[in-house]
Amino acid sequence: VQLQASGGGLVQAGGSLRLSCAAFGITIANRAMAWYRQAPGKGRELVATVTRESTTNYADSVKDRFTISRDNAINMAYLQMNNVKPEDTGVYFCYADRGIPAMHDYWGQGTQVTVSS
């Protein structure tokens, strides 16, 4: 089982990035998906979640700038990041919860996002 995050990179403030999370060995349709991030020297924080029913929630710091989405047909989740800020810099991790019925949860390996001012 693997969650493979990609799409990170270096972007200027005000720019955009799209992160992708590909799931292998699990079906995401019965799981909530989320993106977390970890800035240098800080703990991991929740950025956005999308439920099995595609209800979304966002951290206040990214609301109206980031959009989380999912495509169950191809077992993918996404994070569209617009109007990025230097404080968005960090390693971004995708996460699949235990699902229904409850199984193991999974973390992706992380993708680095660096926003220059």
C-alpha positions as CSV (number, residue, x, y, z in Angstrom):
1,V,0.0,0.0,0.0
2,Q,1.3,3.4,-0.9
3,L,0.2,7.0,-1.1
4,Q,2.4,8.9,-3.5
5,A,2.4,12.7,-3.2
6,S,3.7,14.8,-6.1
7,G,3.6,18.3,-7.5
8,G,5.6,20.3,-5.0
9,G,8.3,22.7,-6.0
10,L,9.5,26.3,-5.8
11,V,6.9,29.0,-6.5
12,Q,6.8,32.7,-6.1
13,A,4.4,34.3,-3.7
14,G,1.1,34.8,-5.4
15,G,1.6,31.8,-7.7
16,S,-0.1,28.4,-7.8
17,L,0.7,24.8,-7.4
18,R,-1.3,21.6,-7.7
19,L,-0.4,18.7,-5.5
20,S,-1.5,15.2,-6.4
21,C,-1.9,12.1,-4.2
22,A,-2.0,8.7,-5.9
23,A,-3.2,5.8,-3.9
24,F,-1.9,2.3,-4.7
25,G,-3.2,-0.9,-3.0
26,I,-6.2,0.8,-1.3
27,T,-9.5,2.2,-2.6
28,I,-10.0,5.8,-1.4
29,A,-13.7,5.8,-2.2
30,N,-14.6,4.7,1.3
31,R,-12.0,6.9,3.1
32,A,-11.8,10.6,4.0
33,M,-8.6,12.1,2.5
34,A,-6.6,15.0,3.9
35,W,-3.5,17.1,3.3
36,Y,-1.2,18.0,6.2
37,R,1.9,20.2,6.1
38,Q,4.9,20.6,8.3
39,A,6.9,23.8,8.2
40,P,10.6,23.8,9.2
41,G,10.8,23.5,13.0
42,K,7.1,23.1,13.5
43,G,4.7,20.3,14.0
44,R,2.4,18.8,11.4
45,E,-0.8,20.7,10.8
46,L,-4.0,19.9,9.1
47,V,-4.5,21.9,5.9
48,A,-7.7,20.4,4.3
49,T,-10.0,17.4,4.4
50,V,-12.5,15.9,2.0
51,T,-14.9,13.4,3.3
52,R,-16.2,10.3,1.5
53,E,-19.2,12.4,0.5
54,S,-16.9,15.1,-0.8
55,T,-17.6,17.6,2.0
56,T,-14.5,19.8,2.4
57,N,-13.0,21.7,5.3
58,Y,-10.0,24.0,5.5
59,A,-7.6,25.5,8.0
60,D,-8.4,29.2,8.4
61,S,-4.9,30.0,7.1
62,V,-5.7,28.5,3.6
63,K,-9.4,29.1,3.3
64,D,-10.4,30.7,0.0
65,R,-6.9,30.0,-1.4
66,F,-6.6,26.2,-1.4
67,T,-9.1,23.6,-2.8
68,I,-9.0,19.9,-2.0
69,S,-10.7,17.5,-4.3
70,R,-10.8,13.8,-5.0
71,D,-11.4,11.5,-8.0
72,N,-12.4,8.1,-6.8
73,A,-12.5,6.7,-10.3
74,I,-8.7,7.0,-10.5
75,N,-7.9,6.8,-6.8
76,M,-6.5,10.3,-6.7
77,A,-6.7,13.3,-4.3
78,Y,-5.6,16.8,-5.1
79,L,-4.7,20.1,-3.4
80,Q,-5.0,23.2,-5.6
81,M,-2.9,26.0,-4.0
82,N,-3.6,29.5,-5.3
83,N,-2.2,32.8,-4.2
84,V,0.5,31.0,-2.2
85,K,2.3,32.8,0.6
86,P,5.8,32.3,2.1
87,E,4.2,30.9,5.2
88,D,2.8,28.0,3.1
89,T,6.3,26.7,2.8
90,G,6.7,23.2,4.1
91,V,6.4,19.5,3.4
92,Y,2.9,18.5,2.3
93,F,1.6,15.0,3.2
94,C,-1.5,13.3,1.9
95,Y,-3.4,11.1,4.3
96,A,-6.1,8.5,4.0
97,D,-8.1,7.8,7.1
98,R,-9.2,4.4,8.3
99,G,-12.4,4.4,6.3
100,I,-15.6,2.5,6.7
101,P,-15.4,-0.3,7.7
102,A,-12.4,0.8,9.8
103,M,-9.1,-0.4,8.4
104,H,-5.5,0.9,8.6
105,D,-4.8,4.6,7.9
106,Y,-2.0,5.7,5.6
107,W,0.4,8.6,5.1
108,G,2.1,9.6,1.9
109,Q,5.8,10.3,1.8
110,G,5.5,14.1,1.5
111,T,6.3,16.7,-1.2
112,Q,8.2,19.9,-0.6
113,V,6.6,23.2,-1.3
114,T,8.8,26.3,-1.1
115,V,7.3,29.8,-1.6
116,S,9.7,32.6,-2.2
117,S,8.8,36.2,-1.4
